[in-house]
Amino acid sequence: MKLFPVHQILWSSLLLLWVSQSETEGNDSDVCQMDMDNVLVVQNSTGLDTIVDKTDVKETFTCLLHSTNVLNCSWSFHILEKDMQLSVYVSVCDDDEAVQFLNRTSVERVGSMSMILSQHEVSNVVLHFNMSLNDKWTTYTHMYEMDILEVLSPPQNISASVTRGDLNVVWDLPHTRSNFNPRCFECQLDMDDQESLKNLTGQRSYTELNADPTKTYRMRMRTRIAKKCYGLSQWSDWSHTVTVEQSVSAVNPLVIISISLGIPMILLAVLLFLRHQRLSQALCPPIPCPPPKYKYFLEKNDALNFFHSAPPTMPEEEITVVEYAEQNPGNRS
């Protein structure tokens, strides 16, 4: 897409003035007043000025704002001519005013540079490249909105515990420069298994049902802005690792309930069995059978012979009396 002639003159004058002032005085106020969000302005010595998409050029470059408030800009110009000189200019804008800038001349074709932002409330970053060789030159100018440069920090306050056999993980969403809707945060949970990352969007907790009581869980998380929201869709660094090591006593609740109910039932059965034995003896006592010496004492009723041994039992004699009747000759039947 080409600019109209009036715009070409305006772009050329402002950009050339900005580059010259940046090299001499470091004044970047003019470039902050340009309205060129999300487009790349290309100018060259032939007078051809165009506005293209950033992906339309072969060179690559970007800027990222880290959670430590460090702005890092990197570039890669592999196809640059051998003797062509490359210069880089970075301007940090607050509305229409440049509040911070950084420039380097004769940089390598692949490189980066960083700067710590002196204040948090900034709106844009302008990245300008100047490629020159003798009387030929080409410039790239691109303005970034600060909101799309912010690399998120990992989720905060990650904690995990096993409750009733389930693994529960909770966390807090990271702080951002803009007030994003919680649904815009896409998190990944790594449970010590890179092949099964859990993708969680708009959530602050996760529950793993029926956790393995013999397993030690090691978890870490990272986050980014979901593509459906306006922001940088680049993953943050991984968080620190949270370890959940279950104790040996952490067994299945059903086993605990079975043991808790089974032991009292067994003790109750034993107690009832013993009480039944005692009750049977009380209701049906055995008939006493005294030894022979007590029997002899009881039969004789002799207290003096109580401690004497009973005489041996004599065998009883059976006497049979046979009577013979005299025969009477006179009485015959």
C-alpha positions as CSV (number, residue, x, y, z in Angstrom):
1,M,0.0,0.0,0.0
2,K,1.5,3.3,-1.1
3,L,1.1,6.7,0.6
4,F,-0.5,9.7,-1.0
5,P,1.9,12.3,-2.2
6,V,1.1,14.7,0.6
7,H,1.7,11.9,3.1
8,Q,4.9,11.0,1.4
9,I,6.3,14.4,1.9
10,L,5.1,14.5,5.5
11,W,6.6,11.1,6.3
12,S,9.9,11.9,4.6
13,S,10.4,15.2,6.3
14,L,9.4,14.0,9.8
15,L,11.5,10.8,9.6
16,L,14.6,12.4,8.2
17,L,14.3,15.1,10.8
18,W,13.9,12.6,13.5
19,V,16.9,10.5,12.4
20,S,19.1,13.6,12.1
21,Q,18.0,14.9,15.5
22,S,18.5,11.5,17.1
23,E,22.1,11.3,15.9
24,T,22.8,14.8,17.1
25,E,20.5,15.9,19.9
26,G,18.6,12.8,20.9
27,N,15.2,14.5,20.3
28,D,12.5,11.8,19.5
29,S,9.3,13.9,20.1
30,D,8.4,14.1,16.5
31,V,8.2,10.3,15.8
32,C,6.0,9.8,18.9
33,Q,3.4,12.1,17.2
34,M,3.0,9.8,14.2
35,D,0.0,7.5,13.9
36,M,1.5,4.3,12.6
37,D,0.3,1.6,15.0
38,N,0.9,-2.0,13.7
39,V,2.3,-1.0,10.4
40,L,5.8,-0.7,9.0
41,V,6.9,2.4,7.2
42,V,9.6,1.8,4.6
43,Q,11.6,4.7,3.1
44,N,14.6,4.7,0.8
45,S,16.8,7.0,-1.1
46,T,14.8,6.6,-4.3
47,G,11.9,8.5,-2.8
48,L,9.6,5.5,-2.7
49,D,7.8,5.5,0.7
50,T,5.4,2.7,1.5
51,I,3.4,1.3,4.4
52,V,3.5,-2.5,4.5
53,D,2.8,-5.2,6.9
54,K,5.7,-6.3,9.2
55,T,5.5,-9.8,7.7
56,D,6.0,-8.4,4.2
57,V,9.7,-7.8,4.7
58,K,12.4,-10.6,4.9
59,E,14.1,-9.0,7.9
60,T,12.8,-9.8,11.4
61,F,12.7,-7.7,14.5
62,T,10.7,-7.4,17.7
63,C,10.6,-5.7,21.1
64,L,9.5,-7.4,24.4
65,L,8.8,-5.9,27.8
66,H,9.6,-8.2,30.6
67,S,8.1,-8.3,34.1
68,T,11.3,-6.7,35.4
69,N,10.5,-3.5,33.4
70,V,13.3,-4.2,31.0
71,L,12.6,-3.5,27.3
72,N,14.5,-5.8,25.0
73,C,14.6,-5.2,21.2
74,S,16.2,-7.7,18.9
75,W,16.7,-7.9,15.1
76,S,18.0,-10.2,12.3
77,F,19.1,-8.7,9.0
78,H,20.7,-11.7,7.3
79,I,20.1,-10.5,3.7
80,L,21.8,-7.1,4.3
81,E,24.5,-6.2,1.8
82,K,28.0,-6.9,2.9
83,D,29.3,-3.4,3.4
84,M,26.0,-1.7,4.3
85,Q,25.9,0.0,7.7
86,L,23.1,-0.7,10.1
87,S,21.9,1.6,12.9
88,V,19.1,1.1,15.4
89,Y,17.1,3.7,17.3
90,V,14.5,3.0,20.0
91,S,12.2,5.7,21.3
92,V,9.8,5.2,24.3
93,C,6.8,7.4,24.1
94,D,4.2,8.6,26.6
95,D,1.3,9.7,24.5
96,D,3.0,12.2,22.0
97,E,6.1,12.8,24.0
98,A,9.4,10.8,23.9
99,V,10.4,10.1,27.5
100,Q,13.3,7.8,26.8
101,F,15.5,6.8,23.9
102,L,18.4,4.6,22.9
103,N,20.4,4.5,19.7
104,R,23.3,2.5,18.3
105,T,25.2,2.9,15.1
106,S,27.1,0.3,13.1
107,V,25.5,-2.7,14.9
108,E,25.8,-6.3,13.8
109,R,23.3,-7.8,11.4
110,V,21.9,-10.0,14.2
111,G,21.8,-8.5,17.7
112,S,19.8,-7.0,20.5
113,M,19.8,-4.2,23.0
114,S,18.0,-3.5,26.2
115,M,17.0,-0.6,28.4
116,I,15.3,-0.3,31.7
117,L,12.2,1.9,31.6
118,S,12.4,4.8,33.9
119,Q,8.6,4.9,34.4
120,H,5.8,2.4,34.0
121,E,3.2,4.6,32.4
122,V,4.3,4.6,28.8
123,S,2.1,4.0,25.7
124,N,4.3,3.2,22.7
125,V,7.7,2.1,21.6
126,V,9.1,3.2,18.2
127,L,11.8,1.0,16.6
128,H,13.7,2.5,13.7
129,F,16.4,0.9,11.5
130,N,18.6,2.8,9.1
131,M,20.6,0.9,6.5
132,S,23.0,2.9,4.5
133,L,25.8,2.4,1.9
134,N,27.4,5.4,0.3
135,D,24.5,7.5,-1.1
136,K,21.9,4.7,-0.8
137,W,19.8,4.2,2.3
138,T,16.7,2.5,3.5
139,T,14.8,2.9,6.7
140,Y,12.2,0.8,8.6
141,T,10.0,2.4,11.2
142,H,7.6,0.5,13.4
143,M,5.5,1.6,16.4
144,Y,4.5,-0.9,19.0
145,E,1.7,-0.5,21.6
146,M,3.2,-1.2,25.0
147,D,0.3,-3.6,25.8
148,I,1.2,-6.1,23.1
149,L,4.9,-6.1,24.2
150,E,4.4,-7.3,27.8
151,V,5.7,-10.8,28.5
152,L,3.7,-12.2,31.4
153,S,5.3,-13.6,34.5
154,P,4.4,-17.1,35.5
155,P,1.4,-17.8,37.7
156,Q,1.9,-16.8,41.3
157,N,1.4,-18.5,44.7
158,I,1.1,-22.1,43.2
159,S,0.2,-24.6,45.8
160,A,-0.9,-28.2,45.7
161,S,-2.3,-30.8,48.1
162,V,-4.0,-34.1,48.2
163,T,-7.5,-34.1,49.7
164,R,-9.7,-37.2,49.9
165,G,-7.6,-38.9,47.3
166,D,-7.8,-36.0,44.8
167,L,-4.9,-33.7,43.8
168,N,-5.9,-30.1,44.0
169,V,-3.7,-27.3,42.5
170,V,-4.5,-23.6,42.9
171,W,-2.7,-20.5,41.7
172,D,-3.0,-16.7,41.2
173,L,-3.0,-15.0,37.8
174,P,0.0,-12.8,37.1
175,H,-0.1,-9.0,37.4
176,T,-0.2,-7.1,34.1
177,R,0.1,-3.5,33.0
178,S,-3.4,-3.7,31.5
179,N,-6.5,-5.1,33.3
180,F,-7.2,-8.2,31.3
181,N,-10.2,-10.3,31.8
182,P,-9.4,-13.5,33.7
183,R,-10.7,-15.4,30.6
184,C,-7.8,-14.0,28.6
185,F,-5.2,-15.9,30.5
186,E,-4.2,-19.3,29.1
187,C,-2.2,-21.5,31.4
188,Q,-0.3,-24.7,31.0
189,L,0.3,-27.1,33.8
190,D,3.2,-29.6,33.5
191,M,2.8,-32.5,35.9
192,D,6.3,-33.9,35.4
193,D,5.2,-35.2,32.0
194,Q,5.8,-33.1,29.0
195,E,3.6,-35.2,26.8
196,S,0.4,-34.4,28.7
197,L,0.4,-30.7,29.4
198,K,-2.9,-29.5,30.8
199,N,-4.2,-26.4,28.9
200,L,-6.4,-24.3,31.2
201,T,-8.0,-21.1,30.1
202,G,-9.6,-18.7,32.5
203,Q,-9.0,-21.0,35.5
204,R,-7.3,-20.6,38.8
205,S,-7.5,-24.2,40.0
206,Y,-7.3,-27.7,38.7
207,T,-8.3,-31.1,40.3
208,E,-6.7,-34.4,39.4
209,L,-9.2,-37.1,40.4
210,N,-8.0,-40.3,42.1
211,A,-4.4,-39.3,42.6
212,D,-1.9,-42.1,42.8
213,P,-1.0,-42.4,46.5
214,T,2.4,-43.9,45.7
215,K,3.4,-41.1,43.3
216,T,5.4,-38.0,44.0
217,Y,3.9,-35.1,41.9
218,R,6.2,-32.3,40.6
219,M,4.3,-29.4,38.9
220,R,5.2,-26.2,37.2
221,M,3.1,-23.7,35.2
222,R,3.4,-21.0,32.6
223,T,0.9,-18.6,31.0
224,R,0.2,-16.2,28.2
225,I,-2.6,-14.0,26.8
226,A,-5.0,-16.1,24.7
227,K,-5.2,-15.3,21.0
228,K,-8.8,-14.2,21.3
229,C,-7.6,-11.2,23.4
230,Y,-5.4,-8.3,22.4
231,G,-2.0,-8.9,23.8
232,L,1.3,-10.8,23.4
233,S,0.6,-14.5,22.8
234,Q,4.0,-15.6,24.0
235,W,4.5,-18.1,26.8
236,S,6.0,-16.8,30.0
237,D,8.9,-18.6,31.7
238,W,8.1,-21.7,33.7
239,S,7.4,-21.2,37.3
240,H,9.3,-22.9,40.1
241,T,8.6,-26.5,40.7
242,V,6.0,-27.5,43.3
243,T,6.5,-31.0,44.8
244,V,3.7,-33.0,46.5
245,E,5.0,-36.1,48.2
246,Q,2.4,-38.2,49.8
247,S,3.1,-39.9,53.1
248,V,2.9,-43.7,53.6
249,S,-0.2,-43.3,55.7
250,A,-2.1,-41.7,52.8
251,V,-4.0,-44.8,51.8
252,N,-7.4,-45.2,50.2
253,P,-10.2,-43.8,52.4
254,L,-12.2,-47.0,51.8
255,V,-9.4,-49.0,53.4
256,I,-9.4,-46.7,56.4
257,I,-13.1,-47.0,56.8
258,S,-12.9,-50.8,56.4
259,I,-10.3,-51.0,59.1
260,S,-12.1,-48.6,61.4
261,L,-15.3,-50.6,61.2
262,G,-13.8,-54.1,60.9
263,I,-11.6,-54.1,64.1
264,P,-14.5,-53.1,66.4
265,M,-16.8,-55.7,64.8
266,I,-14.2,-58.4,65.4
267,L,-13.7,-57.4,69.0
268,L,-17.4,-57.3,69.5
269,A,-17.8,-60.8,68.1
270,V,-15.0,-62.1,70.5
271,L,-16.6,-60.4,73.5
272,L,-20.0,-61.9,72.7
273,F,-18.5,-65.3,72.3
274,L,-16.8,-65.1,75.7
275,R,-20.0,-63.8,77.3
276,H,-22.0,-66.7,75.8
277,Q,-19.6,-69.2,77.3
278,R,-19.9,-67.7,80.7
279,L,-23.7,-67.5,80.4
280,S,-23.9,-71.2,79.4
281,Q,-21.8,-72.2,82.4
282,A,-24.1,-70.1,84.7
283,L,-27.3,-71.5,83.3
284,C,-26.2,-75.1,82.9
285,P,-23.6,-75.8,85.6
286,P,-21.9,-79.3,85.4
287,I,-23.0,-82.0,87.9
288,P,-20.3,-82.4,90.6
289,C,-18.7,-85.8,90.9
290,P,-16.6,-86.1,94.1
291,P,-13.6,-88.4,94.2
292,P,-13.9,-91.9,95.9
293,K,-12.5,-90.8,99.3
294,Y,-15.3,-88.2,99.6
295,K,-17.8,-90.7,98.6
296,Y,-16.7,-93.2,101.3
297,F,-16.7,-90.4,103.9
298,L,-20.2,-89.4,102.9
299,E,-21.4,-93.0,103.1
300,K,-19.8,-93.7,106.5
301,N,-20.4,-90.3,107.9
302,D,-17.2,-90.7,109.9
303,A,-15.4,-87.4,110.3
304,L,-12.3,-89.2,111.7
305,N,-11.7,-91.1,108.6
306,F,-12.0,-88.0,106.4
307,F,-8.4,-87.8,105.6
308,H,-7.8,-91.5,105.5
309,S,-7.8,-93.3,102.3
310,A,-10.9,-95.2,101.5
311,P,-10.5,-98.9,101.8
312,P,-10.4,-100.8,98.6
313,T,-13.7,-101.8,97.3
314,M,-14.3,-105.5,97.9
315,P,-15.9,-107.4,95.2
316,E,-19.5,-108.3,96.0
317,E,-20.3,-111.9,96.4
318,E,-23.5,-113.2,94.9
319,I,-24.9,-116.1,97.0
320,T,-27.5,-118.3,95.4
321,V,-29.6,-120.5,97.8
322,V,-31.0,-123.6,96.4
323,E,-33.7,-125.4,98.2
324,Y,-34.6,-129.0,97.5
325,A,-38.2,-130.0,98.2
326,E,-39.0,-133.5,99.4
327,Q,-41.0,-135.6,97.1
328,N,-44.3,-136.8,98.5
329,P,-45.2,-140.2,97.0
330,G,-48.8,-139.8,97.9
331,N,-49.4,-136.5,96.1
332,R,-49.1,-137.0,92.4
333,S,-50.5,-134.8,89.9
